Amino acid sequence: MADTTDACREPILSVRNLDVTLKTAIGELHATRGISYDICPGETFAIVGESGCGKSISSMALMGLLPRIARARADHCLFDGQEILSLSRRQLSKIRGNTLSMIFQDPMTSLNPVYTIGDQLTEVFVRHGKGTRAQARDRAVFLLERVGIKNAAERLNAYPHQLSGGLRQRVVIAMAMMCSPKLIIADEPTTALDVTVQMRTLALLSELQKEFGLAIILITHDLGVVASLSDRVAVMYAGQIVETAPTAQLFADPTHPYTQGLIRCIPSYGEPHPDAELPTIPGMVPSLIGRQKGCAFRNRCPLAFADCAEGDTIALRETHGEHAYRCLRPHDALMAHWRGLHGEPA
């Protein structure tokens, strides 16, 4: 079966053929098409791709946070054995922030500016019936200390604007941890941070995952973040997963031409020609309005041929292990192209 499933017997999250569409004035926009994956307890699953590829909106669908003009459909979206797409708003509110949490990419807009940090942290705990306000305050102090915020008890009285960007992000991480979730969705958790703060935040997420046994969906466009933190990775393009593999295998054996293009765009320290221009992927992402035919990447792909424009979609093909890619070209031909890009014998 060529999909993005993994080998765990009881995944904490199982998604099959998730489609998210949005009604627009010029037609129906297909934000995601046929997204499928499984996530094991305790693992980090990265979803990577350029802006607009469907990374964030697919996770917003799981959280029940889609805009009114959007609709999500799937064969199933099972979280902890429960179908979540069919839940009512009231039923979903019992899961969201409790066993399923999210870290948003901009902590300033995800924190309420008129409430103190303490009010926002304790509300999550009390609302889900985890304990009293006194217990919630103790939990908040513990987690703020755990994420590296000094004088945590005093910080509970601070407002978001009184904290730096790095501290606000740590507060958001602590808030996501308040009810001991089983899965956290981290949507570009380091985008608004300085490079040094980014590294500390990533290290913190890794430590918390090991300590509390969390599963993490890491949404990012930064392949450096993927390489340092994730166990497995799915590469998305134009609303579809075009390649999925264990992280080390993906970087060692990138198969889909889009994945190859992304990896080539990463600057490397100590290149032989430091003044040379960085490689780019030519062209533009196609419109997602209306039905899509064939391979969405074909107009930007150096290996495209006539058949790439045929059919409703290109199926995922397995290579070995848990590695699969969405392309008509055989694996050997794609890897020969990759070696040729680096001047190696085909």
LINKAQUI-V726022 format. One record per pair of residues at least 12 apart in sequence whose ideal C-beta (glycine too) atoms are under 8 Angstrom apart, sorted by the first residue. I is the first residue (numbers start at 1). GAP is how many residues later the second one is. D is the distance in whole Angstrom. If there is no record, write none. Layout:
i->(I I)
gap->(GAP GAP)
d->(D D)
This chain:
i->(2 2 2 2 2 3 3 3 3 3 4 4 4 4 4 4 4 4 5 5 5 6 6 6 6 6 6 6 7 8 8 8 10 11 11 11 11 11 12 12 12 12 12 12 12 12 13 13 13 13 13 13 13 13 13 13 13 14 14 14 14 14 15 15 15 15 15 15 15 15 15 16 16 16 16 16 17 17 17 17 17 18 18 18 18 18 18 18 18 18 18 19 19 19 19 19 19 19 20 20 20 20 20 20 20 20 20 21 21 21 22 22 22 22 23 23 24 24 26 27 27 28 28 29 29 30 30 30 30 30 30 31 31 31 31 31 31 32 32 32 32 32 32 33 33 33 33 34 34 34 35 35 35 35 36 37 37 37 39 39 39 40 41 41 41 42 42 42 42 43 43 43 43 44 44 44 44 44 44 44 44 45 45 45 45 45 45 45 45 45 46 46 46 46 46 46 46 46 46 46 46 46 47 47 47 47 47 47 47 47 48 48 48 48 48 48 48 48 48 48 49 49 49 49 50 50 50 50 51 52 53 53 53 53 53 54 54 54 54 55 55 55 55 55 56 56 56 57 59 59 59 59 59 61 61 62 62 62 62 62 63 63 63 63 64 64 64 64 64 65 72 73 79 79 79 79 80 80 82 84 94 97 97 97 97 97 98 98 98 99 99 99 99 100 100 100 100 101 101 101 101 101 101 101 101 102 102 102 102 102 103 103 103 103 103 103 103 103 103 104 104 105 105 105 105 105 106 106 107 107 107 107 107 107 107 108 108 108 108 108 110 111 111 111 111 112 113 113 113 114 115 116 116 116 116 117 117 117 117 117 117 117 117 117 118 118 118 118 118 120 120 121 121 121 121 121 121 121 121 121 121 122 122 122 124 124 124 125 125 125 125 128 130 130 136 137 139 140 140 140 140 141 141 143 143 143 144 144 144 144 146 146 146 147 147 147 147 147 147 147 148 148 148 149 149 149 149 155 165 165 165 165 166 166 166 166 166 169 169 169 169 169 169 170 170 173 173 173 173 173 177 177 180 181 182 182 183 183 183 183 184 184 184 184 185 185 185 186 186 186 186 186 187 188 188 188 189 189 189 189 190 190 190 190 198 202 202 202 205 206 218 223 223 223 224 226 227 227 230 231 231 232 232 232 232 232 233 233 233 233 235 235 235 235 235 237 237 237 237 238 238 238 238 238 238 239 239 239 240 240 240 241 241 242 242 242 242 242 242 242 243 243 243 243 243 243 243 243 244 244 244 244 244 245 245 245 245 246 246 246 249 249 249 250 251 253 253 253 254 255 255 255 255 255 255 255 255 256 256 256 256 256 257 257 257 257 257 257 257 258 258 258 258 259 260 260 260 260 261 261 261 262 264 264 265 265 265 265 281 282 283 283 284 286 291 292 292 293 293 293 293 294 294 294 294 294 294 294 295 295 295 295 295 295 302 303 303 303 303 305 307 308 314 314 314 317 319)
gap->(313 314 315 316 322 13 33 34 313 321 32 33 34 230 237 240 312 320 31 32 33 31 32 33 34 37 226 316 315 30 32 33 31 27 28 29 30 67 27 28 29 67 68 170 171 203 24 25 26 49 64 65 66 67 170 202 204 24 25 62 63 64 20 21 22 23 47 59 61 62 63 20 58 59 60 61 17 18 19 57 58 14 16 17 18 40 43 54 55 56 59 13 14 15 16 53 54 55 12 34 37 38 41 46 50 51 52 49 50 52 45 47 48 49 46 48 45 265 263 262 263 261 262 259 260 209 258 259 260 261 262 23 26 27 39 208 257 22 25 26 29 207 208 206 207 259 280 206 207 279 19 23 205 206 205 197 204 207 144 176 178 175 141 172 174 167 171 172 173 172 173 188 189 165 171 172 174 185 186 187 188 170 171 172 173 185 186 187 188 189 171 172 173 174 179 180 183 184 186 187 188 201 12 170 171 172 173 186 187 189 172 173 174 175 178 185 186 187 188 214 172 186 187 188 171 187 212 235 170 233 183 184 185 186 232 182 184 185 186 132 164 165 166 181 131 132 163 13 43 126 128 158 160 16 24 15 17 22 38 123 33 37 39 122 20 23 25 28 32 37 13 12 16 20 21 104 19 102 13 16 34 27 30 31 81 82 30 81 83 80 82 83 84 81 82 83 85 74 75 76 78 80 82 83 84 74 82 83 84 85 66 69 70 73 81 82 83 84 86 68 83 82 83 84 86 87 85 86 53 58 61 62 64 65 85 52 53 57 60 84 62 49 57 60 61 48 46 47 48 45 44 40 41 42 43 27 38 39 40 41 42 43 46 54 19 22 37 38 39 51 55 15 18 19 22 23 35 50 53 54 57 14 15 18 51 54 55 14 15 53 54 51 48 49 42 19 39 12 16 34 38 12 15 31 34 35 12 26 27 30 28 31 62 23 24 26 27 30 57 61 22 52 56 18 21 22 25 12 27 28 29 32 27 28 31 34 35 20 21 23 24 28 32 31 34 16 28 31 32 35 31 35 32 33 32 33 31 32 33 34 30 31 32 33 31 32 34 19 30 31 32 33 32 31 32 33 12 13 16 29 12 30 32 35 27 23 26 27 24 23 12 39 40 43 42 21 20 24 17 15 16 12 13 14 15 90 12 13 14 17 15 21 23 24 27 21 48 59 60 47 48 50 54 58 59 49 53 57 56 73 86 75 85 14 16 17 55 83 84 85 12 13 15 16 80 81 82 83 72 78 79 80 81 76 77 78 79 75 76 77 72 73 74 73 12 66 70 82 84 64 68 70 72 76 79 80 83 41 69 70 71 78 40 44 45 46 70 77 80 23 39 42 43 66 74 77 78 81 18 20 39 19 15 77 13 14 15 16 19 18 16 17 16 13 21 20 21 16 17 18 19 13 14 15 16 17 19 20 13 14 19 31 32 33 35 26 30 31 34 23 21 20 12 13 14 14 12)
d->(6 4 6 5 5 8 5 8 6 7 5 4 7 6 6 4 7 7 7 7 4 8 5 7 6 8 7 6 7 7 4 7 8 4 6 6 8 8 6 7 5 7 6 6 5 5 8 7 4 8 8 7 5 8 6 7 8 5 8 7 8 4 6 6 6 8 8 7 8 5 8 5 6 4 5 8 5 7 6 6 5 6 7 4 7 6 7 7 8 4 6 6 6 7 8 7 5 7 4 7 5 6 5 7 6 7 5 7 5 8 7 5 5 8 5 8 8 7 6 4 5 7 7 5 5 6 5 8 8 8 6 5 5 8 7 6 7 4 7 5 8 5 8 5 5 7 7 6 8 7 7 5 7 6 7 6 7 7 7 5 7 7 7 7 6 7 5 7 6 6 8 5 7 7 8 4 6 6 5 5 8 8 7 5 7 7 7 5 7 7 8 4 8 6 8 5 7 4 7 4 7 7 8 7 7 5 8 8 5 6 6 6 8 6 5 6 7 6 7 8 7 6 4 6 6 8 8 7 7 6 4 6 6 7 7 6 8 4 8 8 5 8 8 6 5 8 6 7 7 5 6 6 6 8 7 6 7 6 7 7 6 7 6 7 7 7 7 4 7 8 6 8 7 8 6 7 6 6 8 8 7 5 8 7 8 6 5 5 7 7 5 5 7 6 7 5 8 8 4 7 7 4 8 5 7 7 7 4 8 7 8 6 6 5 6 7 4 7 5 7 6 5 4 7 5 7 7 6 8 7 4 5 7 5 7 6 8 7 6 8 6 4 6 7 7 7 7 6 6 8 8 7 6 6 6 8 6 6 8 5 7 7 7 6 7 6 8 3 6 8 7 7 8 4 8 8 7 7 7 6 6 4 6 6 6 5 6 6 7 5 6 5 8 6 8 7 6 8 6 7 7 5 7 4 5 7 8 8 7 5 7 8 7 4 8 5 5 8 6 8 6 7 7 6 6 7 8 8 6 6 8 7 6 7 4 7 7 7 8 7 6 8 6 7 7 8 8 7 7 7 7 7 7 7 7 6 7 5 7 7 6 7 5 7 8 5 7 7 6 7 5 7 5 6 6 7 6 8 7 8 6 8 7 7 8 6 6 6 7 6 6 6 7 6 7 6 6 6 5 7 6 7 7 5 6 7 7 8 5 5 8 7 7 5 7 5 8 6 6 6 6 6 7 4 7 6 8 8 7 8 7 7 7 5 6 7 7 7 5 8 6 4 8 5 8 7 4 7 8 7 7 6 8 8 6 4 7 7 6 7 7 8 6 7 7 8 7 7 6 6 7 4 7 6 5 7 8 8 4 7 6 7 7 5 7 6 7 7 7 7 5 8 8 8 8 7 5 7 7 4 8 8 4 7 6 6 7 7 6 6 6 4 8 7 8 8 7 6 7 7 6 8 5 4 5 6 8 7 4 8 5 7 7 7 7 6 7 7 6 8 6 6 5 7 6 8 5)
